[in-house]
Amino acid sequence: MNKICTSLEQSKKLIELGININTADMWYQYIGDSFKDGITKPIYFPMVMRDDPTKKDIPAWSLSALLKLIKPINENTYKIIGTLNGGAIISFEEVTNVMFQEDEIIDVAFKMVCWLKENDKL
């Protein structure tokens, strides 16, 4: 599956880490609640950024928005490599010896942003 933005869970994690929501370029628009098996769940739909999000909307980050958050460490830059199976690897090997590999490139960027934020490098 080609993801266009962070998942709801990833978006919530970025907000929890204190990532500025104004850096998000997409939103999960709240479109109502569903009731199934005695449980009410909110329904969200990913969309491009809008001027007036509701309080129930959740910011989301595209790949380009996540990459804008990643800054060079000690003047070294990160490296993104595609894998033969269609996945991706992102690393700051020269400086931090940190590398993440996932099936989706947006997931490696998400993990790197989380690591950088959690280690006070963002």
Sequence and secondary structure as in RCSB ss.txt:
>XXXX:A:sequence
MNKICTSLEQSKKLIELGININTADMWYQYIGDSFKDGITKPIYFPMVMRDDPTKKDIPAWSLSALLKLIKPINE
NTYKIIGTLNGGAIISFEEVTNVMFQEDEIIDVAFKMVCWLKENDKL
>XXXX:A:secstr
   SS  HHHHHHHHHHT  GGG  EEEEEEEEEEETTEEEEEEEEEE  SS  TT EEE  HHHHHHH   BTT
B  EEEE TTS EEEE TTTT  EEEESSHHHHHHHHHHHHHHTT  
